């Protein structure tokens, strides 16, 4: 199997955020233009790592909507 297909198969097993990061870097390499600065790329990688380790959490859109509605109805 060609190396590119092996890499693609492995990349497809990554979580969505990491696949997005990889896709962005690949597209950036084709365009020759900076899509994300190195600082933003590092920040994205840091946030992904924090989220996957459980160090940070996320809130659902529905939970946020309920909280905002509760605040607005006061």
C-alpha positions as CSV (number, residue, x, y, z in Angstrom):
1,X,0.0,0.0,0.0
2,X,1.4,3.4,-0.9
3,X,2.6,5.5,2.1
4,X,0.0,8.2,1.5
5,X,-2.8,5.7,1.9
6,X,-1.3,4.4,5.1
7,X,-1.1,7.9,6.5
8,X,-4.6,8.7,5.4
9,X,-6.0,5.6,7.1
10,X,-4.2,6.5,10.3
11,X,-5.3,10.1,10.1
12,X,-8.9,9.0,9.7
13,X,-8.8,7.4,13.2
14,X,-8.0,10.8,14.8
15,X,-10.6,12.8,16.6
16,X,-12.4,15.4,14.5
17,X,-10.4,18.4,15.9
18,X,-7.1,16.7,15.2
19,X,-8.2,15.7,11.6
20,X,-9.2,19.4,11.1
21,X,-5.8,20.5,12.2
22,X,-4.0,18.0,9.9
23,X,-6.2,19.0,7.0
24,X,-5.5,22.7,7.6
25,X,-1.8,22.1,7.6
26,X,-1.9,20.0,4.5
27,X,-4.0,22.6,2.6
28,X,-1.6,25.3,3.9
29,X,1.3,23.4,2.4
30,X,-0.4,23.3,-1.0
31,X,-1.3,27.0,-1.0
32,X,2.0,28.3,0.1
33,X,0.2,30.8,2.2
34,X,-0.1,30.8,6.0
35,X,-3.6,29.7,7.0
36,X,-2.8,29.7,10.7
37,X,0.2,31.3,12.4
38,X,2.5,29.0,14.2
39,X,1.3,30.5,17.5
40,X,-2.4,29.6,16.7
41,X,-1.4,26.2,15.5
42,X,0.3,25.6,18.9
43,X,-2.7,27.0,20.8
44,X,-5.0,24.7,18.9
45,X,-2.8,21.7,19.7
46,X,-2.7,22.8,23.4
47,X,-6.5,23.1,23.6
48,X,-7.0,19.7,21.9
49,X,-4.6,18.1,24.4
50,X,-6.4,19.7,27.4
51,X,-9.8,18.7,26.1
52,X,-8.8,15.1,25.4
53,X,-7.0,14.8,28.8
54,X,-10.1,16.0,30.6
55,X,-8.3,19.0,32.0
56,X,-10.9,21.3,30.3
57,X,-14.5,20.7,29.5
58,X,-17.0,21.8,27.0
59,X,-20.6,22.8,27.2
60,X,-23.4,21.8,24.9
61,X,-25.1,24.5,22.8
62,X,-28.3,23.5,24.5
63,X,-26.9,24.1,28.0
64,X,-25.5,27.5,27.0
65,X,-28.9,28.4,25.4
66,X,-30.7,27.5,28.6
67,X,-28.3,29.5,30.7
68,X,-28.6,32.6,28.5
69,X,-32.4,32.3,28.5
70,X,-32.5,32.1,32.3
71,X,-30.3,35.2,32.6
72,X,-32.4,37.1,30.1
73,X,-35.7,36.2,31.8
74,X,-34.6,37.7,35.1
